[in-house]
Amino acid sequence: MCLKIGLFQCLAMIPGTSRSGASIVGSLLMGVDKRAAAEFSFFLAIPTMLGAFTLDLIKNRHALTSGDFPIIAVGFLMLLQPFALSLYSYSFITMLFGTAMFVIVSKFPE
C-alpha cells in the first residue's frame, strides 16, 4: 500500500500539483483515514526532500570547492528552524483534519 501511495506522489511532477495533496488523495482512495493520510504524507516528504538535495549535490559536485563545505554545514544547521516549524504545522494540521474536510482551493486558468 505504501508503494502505491508513493506512486500517487509522482503525480506531483505535473505542474501545479501538490506533492502532499497527491499522496493524501492516494491514501484516501485506498481507504486510509484522514489523520493517517496526513501523517504519512508528512513523513513521506522527508526522504523526498533529502533525495532531491542529494541529487542536486551530486549533479553540481564539479562546481563545489572546499570553501563550500562550511556553507553547506551551516545550511544543514539552518534547516533545524524550518524542521521545528514543520513539526508545529504538522500538529496543527492533524488537529485540523480531525474536524475539517478537504476543500479544493485551486482554480484552473481559462
C-alpha positions in Angstrom: 0.0 0.0 0.0 2.8 2.4 0.8 4.3 1.9 -2.6 1.0 2.7 -4.3 0.7 5.9 -2.2 4.3 6.8 -3.2 3.3 6.4 -6.8 0.4 8.8 -6.3 3.1 11.2 -5.1 4.6 11.0 -8.6 1.6 12.9 -9.9 3.2 16.0 -8.3 5.5 16.1 -11.3 2.6 17.6 -13.2 3.0 21.4 -12.9 0.7 22.9 -10.2 0.1 19.6 -8.5 0.8 19.4 -4.7 3.0 16.6 -3.6 1.3 16.2 -0.3 -2.1 16.7 -1.8 -1.4 13.9 -4.3 -0.2 11.5 -1.6 -3.2 12.4 0.7 -5.7 11.8 -2.1 -4.0 8.5 -3.0 -4.2 7.4 0.7 -7.9 8.3 0.9 -8.7 6.4 -2.3 -7.1 3.4 -0.7 -9.3 3.7 2.4 -6.8 5.2 4.8 -8.4 7.6 7.4 -7.7 11.3 7.0 -5.4 11.6 10.0 -3.2 8.7 9.0 -3.1 10.0 5.4 -1.9 13.4 6.6 0.7 11.8 8.9 2.0 9.6 6.1 2.2 12.4 3.6 4.2 14.5 6.1 6.7 11.7 6.7 6.9 10.8 3.0 8.3 14.3 2.4 11.4 13.7 4.4 13.1 11.1 2.0 11.8 13.0 -1.0 13.5 16.3 0.1 16.7 14.5 1.1 16.8 12.7 -2.2 16.3 15.9 -4.2 19.1 17.6 -2.2 21.4 14.7 -2.6 20.8 14.5 -6.3 21.3 18.2 -6.7 24.6 18.0 -4.7 25.8 15.1 -6.9 24.9 16.9 -10.2 26.8 20.0 -9.1 29.8 18.4 -7.4 32.1 19.8 -10.1 31.2 23.3 -9.0 31.9 22.7 -5.3 35.1 23.9 -3.7 36.5 23.2 -0.3 35.1 26.6 0.9 31.6 25.5 0.1 31.5 22.7 2.7 31.3 25.0 5.7 28.4 26.9 4.0 26.7 23.5 3.4 27.2 22.6 7.1 25.7 26.0 8.2 22.8 25.3 5.8 22.1 22.0 7.5 22.1 23.8 10.8 19.7 26.4 9.4 17.3 23.5 8.5 16.6 23.0 12.2 14.3 26.0 12.3 12.1 25.1 9.4 12.0 21.5 10.7 10.8 22.6 14.0 8.2 24.9 12.3 7.1 21.9 10.1 6.6 19.8 13.3 4.4 22.6 14.7 2.5 22.8 11.4 2.1 19.1 11.4 0.5 19.1 14.8 -1.9 21.9 13.7 -2.8 20.1 10.5 -3.5 16.8 12.3 -5.7 18.7 14.8 -7.5 20.3 11.9 -8.0 17.1 10.0 -9.9 15.7 13.0 -12.8 18.1 12.3 -12.2 19.7 8.8 -12.9 18.3 5.4 -10.8 18.7 2.3 -11.6 21.7 0.2 -10.4 22.4 -3.3 -8.9 25.9 -3.4 -7.3 25.9 -6.8 -8.7 27.5 -10.0 -7.6 26.4 -13.4 -6.6 29.2 -15.8 -9.0 29.8 -18.6 
